Amino acid sequence: MMLRRVSISVLAFAALVGLGNASARANDMDTIQPFQMLRSLQFVQDTVVLGDHSAAEMQRFMLGTIDERLRSADQVIFDDPRNVDAALIYAMSGGNPATLEFLVARDINGNFDNRIADSLRKYLSGKGTLIAKSLGEISKEYRNTDLAPYLALVAGNVTITRDPVEALKFYDWARLTAPGTIVEEAALRRSLAVAVDAKIVDKAGGYANRYARRYLYSPYASQFADLFVQLVVEHYDVIKQEDIEATLGYMDNDRRREVYLRIARKAAIAGRKDLTKMAADQARALSGTAEGADALANLYGGLVNLSTDKVDDAMQAIMDIPAESLSPKDLALRRAAEAVAKEVLRKPEPVRESLTQANANTTDADTGAMASVDADSDLQDPTAPPTPASVPQPQPVSAEAAETNAANLDPAVRTFVDSGRTKLDAIDDLLKQEGP
């Protein structure tokens, strides 16, 4: 009921700015306060992370409309603290950073807190680490205001590199003071990322479960899935199958199968045989009539057997998988597995020849043509911390051509190939020690 009631107000606002001639629209817009427009933006952003991806275009439209309203507003409207807060929240919600600069420069009445303005200026320009301590203190001072969850979220973003545990406290405050919003979604997602990176497994499991329960249909949920898969594969000795099921239980069968397949793939590449088998079996059980699901489960299940005495059977099972049932990414992985298996099964050559060099040439030839697959693209996260412009990297010289080919591989495939090379190099070293 609340969703329908608020959505009507948003549609009415859209109709207001979309109807009539330009002069009439300008007059009507002047009667709408920035804080009122911000409420509509907040509703739209919250709707997006709750699963209505069609609202993304409205989000972009409203960000532009609010930007125009703030820049054309008479300075007297900022005597109302709600409009000052609206301008600051707009800047922290994906708005134009230059607009905040514009408003602060024209603030002759001292309506804007210069400490917040200066902190956000540095944060939005990618220099957040410079104000981590001061912004943390400011966010605590504003805890009983509408700015509180946004400042806490930003404070968490700039504190991560200095103190991950303290960053989690800011994120906890952000999500607890803004439940059901884009702020909570972002805080939960980033809390999971921090906990996984810092290996705080118990907290990571809790964050993952809460995210799956509340924001499974967010356009940013793919980032959550990546983090959850990483958590499971890296800490399967602590996270048991029932823990995995507790989080995946909020998903429908298709999503659960997809996550299990991703776990199986990453676990197979990492050489975690028990986890690979469990995840592949679960994916098969959930496959139903899904085309290609069993093929992927068989591929990932077979990879972990390449390093056992059943390498022939494992390779045959992998090669029996129809190529058309695999994506380009998984076809590359299968070719890498074939290259490694061939080296494992290859008969030893005369010891005086360089087995290591022969292996490196063969593997590069088999895998050098593999193209990496672009990562899934998501809607731009308006709450994401800004990143400084990337610095161009020097091009490798010709002597490093082999390394260039390896670097162009899909990271997962490269990891698998490197693991195979390591094992083969160890065998070569043993053979050399037995030479004449």
ZAMARGU-4260 file (C-alpha; in steps of 0.2 Angstrom, whole numbers, plus 5000, padded with zeros to 4 digits):
<rodrens>
0) 5000/5000/5000 | 5014/5012/5005 | 5023/5008/4989 | 5008/5012/4978 | 5004/5028/4987
5) 5022/5035/4986 | 5024/5030/4968 | 5008/5040/4963 | 5017/5056/4970 | 5033/5052/4960
10) 5022/5050/4944 | 5013/5066/4948 | 5030/5075/4949 | 5036/5067/4933 | 5020/5073/4925
15) 5022/5091/4932 | 5039/5093/4924 | 5034/5084/4908 | 5018/5094/4903 | 5015/5111/4897
20) 5027/5124/4889 | 5044/5128/4895 | 5038/5144/4904 | 5024/5135/4914 | 5036/5121/4919
25) 5049/5133/4925 | 5036/5142/4936 | 5029/5126/4943 | 5046/5120/4947 | 5050/5135/4957
30) 5036/5130/4969 | 5044/5114/4973 | 5057/5114/4987 | 5073/5104/4984 | 5069/5093/4999
35) 5053/5088/4992 | 5061/5083/4975 | 5074/5074/4985 | 5061/5063/4993 | 5055/5057/4976
40) 5073/5053/4971 | 5075/5043/4987 | 5060/5033/4984 | 5065/5030/4966 | 5082/5024/4971
45) 5075/5013/4985 | 5063/5006/4972 | 5078/5001/4961 | 5087/4991/4974 | 5071/4982/4979
50) 5070/4975/4962 | 5061/4988/4950 | 5075/4990/4938 | 5063/5000/4926 | 5065/5014/4939
55) 5083/5017/4934 | 5079/5029/4920 | 5068/5039/4932 | 5083/5040/4944 | 5094/5047/4930
60) 5080/5060/4925 | 5077/5065/4943 | 5096/5068/4947 | 5096/5080/4932 | 5081/5089/4937
65) 5086/5091/4955 | 5103/5098/4948 | 5094/5111/4938 | 5083/5116/4952 | 5097/5118/4965
70) 5107/5128/4952 | 5093/5140/4948 | 5086/5142/4966 | 5087/5158/4975 | 5099/5158/4990
75) 5085/5162/5002 | 5078/5144/5001 | 5093/5137/5009 | 5088/5147/5025 | 5078/5131/5027
80) 5089/5117/5034 | 5079/5104/5025 | 5085/5111/5008 | 5103/5112/5014 | 5102/5094/5019
85) 5094/5090/5002 | 5109/5097/4993 | 5121/5088/5003 | 5112/5071/5001 | 5110/5074/4983
90) 5129/5076/4981 | 5131/5059/4991 | 5118/5050/4980 | 5126/5051/4963 | 5123/5070/4960
95) 5134/5082/4951 | 5149/5086/4963 | 5151/5103/4954 | 5134/5108/4960 | 5139/5107/4978
100) 5154/5118/4974 | 5143/5130/4966 | 5131/5131/4980 | 5145/5133/4993 | 5153/5146/4984
105) 5137/5156/4984 | 5133/5153/5002 | 5135/5171/5009 | 5123/5167/5024 | 5133/5152/5031
110) 5119/5139/5029 | 5131/5125/5024 | 5143/5117/5037 | 5160/5121/5029 | 5167/5105/5037
115) 5155/5094/5028 | 5157/5103/5012 | 5176/5102/5012 | 5175/5084/5017 | 5163/5080/5003
120) 5173/5090/4991 | 5189/5079/4994 | 5178/5063/4995 | 5170/5067/4978 | 5187/5071/4970
125) 5194/5054/4975 | 5204/5060/4990 | 5193/5053/5004 | 5208/5045/5014 | 5213/5063/5018
130) 5197/5066/5028 | 5194/5049/5035 | 5196/5054/5053 | 5188/5071/5053 | 5173/5064/5043
135) 5171/5050/5055 | 5169/5063/5069 | 5157/5074/5059 | 5146/5059/5056 | 5145/5055/5074
140) 5140/5073/5078 | 5126/5072/5065 | 5119/5055/5070 | 5102/5062/5075 | 5099/5071/5058
145) 5093/5066/5041 | 5111/5066/5035 | 5116/5053/5047 | 5115/5037/5036 | 5123/5045/5021
150) 5138/5053/5031 | 5140/5036/5040 | 5140/5027/5023 | 5153/5039/5016 | 5163/5038/5032
155) 5164/5019/5030 | 5170/5021/5012 | 5185/5032/5017 | 5189/5022/5033 | 5191/5005/5024
160) 5209/5006/5020 | 5214/5013/5037 | 5203/5003/5049 | 5192/4989/5041 | 5184/4985/5058
165) 5180/5004/5061 | 5172/5005/5043 | 5161/4990/5048 | 5154/5001/5063 | 5150/5015/5051
170) 5141/5003/5039 | 5131/4996/5053 | 5126/5013/5059 | 5121/5017/5041 | 5110/5002/5038
175) 5102/5002/5055 | 5097/5021/5053 | 5090/5018/5035 | 5082/5001/5034 | 5074/4996/5017
180) 5084/5010/5007 | 5098/5011/4995 | 5109/5016/5009 | 5106/5000/5018 | 5109/4990/5002
185) 5125/4998/4999 | 5131/4997/5017 | 5127/4978/5018 | 5136/4975/5001 | 5151/4984/5007
190) 5151/4976/5024 | 5152/4959/5016 | 5166/4965/5005 | 5176/4971/5019 | 5173/4956/5030
195) 5178/4944/5016 | 5194/4954/5012 | 5198/4955/5031 | 5193/4936/5033 | 5180/4940/5047
200) 5171/4925/5042 | 5157/4925/5055 | 5152/4943/5051 | 5153/4940/5033 | 5141/4925/5034
205) 5129/4936/5043 | 5130/4950/5031 | 5128/4938/5016 | 5112/4931/5024 | 5104/4948/5027
210) 5108/4954/5010 | 5100/4938/5002 | 5085/4940/5013 | 5082/4959/5009 | 5090/4964/4992
215) 5091/4948/4981 | 5083/4958/4966 | 5095/4973/4967 | 5104/4977/4951 | 5120/4976/4962
220) 5116/4958/4968 | 5129/4951/4956 | 5142/4959/4966 | 5135/4951/4981 | 5135/4934/4972
225) 5154/4936/4968 | 5158/4940/4986 | 5148/4926/4993 | 5156/4913/4981 | 5173/4920/4986
230) 5168/4918/5005 | 5162/4900/5002 | 5177/4894/4992 | 5190/4903/5003 | 5183/4897/5020
235) 5174/4881/5016 | 5183/4873/5031 | 5173/4885/5042 | 5157/4888/5032 | 5147/4872/5030
240) 5134/4866/5018 | 5120/4871/5030 | 5127/4889/5031 | 5127/4890/5012 | 5109/4883/5011
245) 5103/4896/5024 | 5108/4910/5013 | 5104/4902/4996 | 5087/4897/5003 | 5080/4914/4999
250) 5083/4911/4981 | 5073/4902/4968 | 5080/4887/4960 | 5087/4895/4945 | 5097/4908/4956
255) 5103/4894/4968 | 5109/4883/4953 | 5118/4898/4946 | 5127/4902/4962 | 5131/4883/4965
260) 5139/4882/4947 | 5149/4898/4951 | 5155/4890/4967 | 5159/4874/4958 | 5169/4883/4945
265) 5180/4893/4957 | 5182/4878/4969 | 5188/4867/4954 | 5201/4880/4949 | 5207/4882/4967
270) 5208/4863/4968 | 5195/4861/4982 | 5189/4844/4977 | 5176/4841/4991 | 5168/4858/4988
275) 5168/4856/4969 | 5159/4839/4970 | 5146/4846/4983 | 5142/4862/4972 | 5142/4852/4956
280) 5130/4839/4963 | 5119/4853/4970 | 5118/4861/4953 | 5114/4845/4945 | 5100/4842/4957
285) 5093/4859/4954 | 5095/4859/4935 | 5078/4853/4930 | 5076/4857/4912 | 5089/4871/4912
290) 5099/4869/4896 | 5118/4867/4899 | 5117/4866/4918 | 5122/4848/4919 | 5136/4851/4906
295) 5144/4865/4917 | 5142/4854/4932 | 5151/4840/4923 | 5165/4851/4917 | 5169/4859/4934
300) 5167/4842/4943 | 5179/4834/4930 | 5193/4848/4932 | 5197/4843/4950 | 5201/4825/4944
305) 5215/4830/4932 | 5227/4830/4946 | 5222/4812/4951 | 5226/4795/4944 | 5209/4796/4935
310) 5216/4809/4923 | 5211/4799/4908 | 5193/4797/4913 | 5192/4815/4919 | 5198/4822/4903
315) 5187/4810/4893 | 5172/4816/4903 | 5176/4834/4900 | 5179/4832/4881 | 5162/4823/4879
320) 5153/4839/4884 | 5146/4847/4869 | 5155/4863/4864 | 5139/4871/4860 | 5133/4869/4878
325) 5148/4880/4885 | 5150/4898/4885 | 5166/4905/4877 | 5173/4908/4895 | 5170/4889/4899
330) 5177/4883/4882 | 5193/4893/4886 | 5193/4884/4903 | 5191/4867/4894 | 5205/4870/4882
335) 5216/4875/4897 | 5211/4859/4905 | 5215/4849/4889 | 5232/4857/4888 | 5237/4853/4906
340) 5230/4835/4904 | 5241/4832/4888 | 5256/4838/4898 | 5252/4826/4912 | 5250/4812/4901
345) 5265/4816/4889 | 5279/4803/4889 | 5295/4810/4896 | 5307/4817/4883 | 5326/4815/4884
350) 5333/4823/4900 | 5345/4834/4891 | 5331/4843/4882 | 5323/4857/4892 | 5306/4850/4897
355) 5301/4866/4906 | 5304/4876/4890 | 5294/4863/4880 | 5280/4864/4892 | 5279/4883/4893
360) 5279/4884/4873 | 5265/4871/4872 | 5254/4878/4885 | 5256/4896/4878 | 5252/4890/4861
365) 5236/4881/4867 | 5230/4895/4878 | 5237/4911/4870 | 5222/4913/4858 | 5209/4912/4872
370) 5200/4929/4874 | 5194/4934/4891 | 5175/4937/4893 | 5169/4954/4899 | 5163/4955/4916
375) 5144/4958/4919 | 5140/4976/4918 | 5128/4983/4932 | 5119/4999/4934 | 5130/5013/4940
380) 5129/5013/4959 | 5125/5031/4965 | 5132/5027/4982 | 5149/5020/4976 | 5165/5029/4982
385) 5173/5039/4968 | 5189/5032/4960 | 5203/5043/4954 | 5207/5042/4935 | 5217/5027/4930
390) 5235/5030/4926 | 5241/5023/4909 | 5252/5008/4911 | 5268/5006/4901 | 5267/4993/4887
395) 5277/4977/4889 | 5292/4975/4878 | 5294/4961/4866 | 5304/4950/4878 | 5289/4949/4889
400) 5277/4943/4875 | 5273/4926/4883 | 5268/4935/4899 | 5257/4947/4889 | 5248/4932/4882
405) 5245/4925/4900 | 5239/4942/4906 | 5226/4942/4893 | 5218/4926/4899 | 5202/4926/4910
410) 5209/4927/4927 | 5201/4910/4933 | 5208/4901/4917 | 5225/4909/4920 | 5225/4903/4938
415) 5221/4885/4933 | 5235/4885/4919 | 5247/4892/4932 | 5243/4879/4944 | 5246/4866/4931
420) 5262/4873/4926 | 5268/4873/4944 | 5265/4855/4946 | 5273/4851/4929 | 5288/4861/4933
425) 5290/4851/4949 | 5290/4835/4939 | 5303/4842/4927 | 5314/4847/4942 | 5314/4829/4949
430) 5318/4822/4932 | 5333/4834/4930 | 5340/4828/4947 | 5340/4810/4940 | 5349/4815/4924
435) 5367/4809/4919
</rodrens>
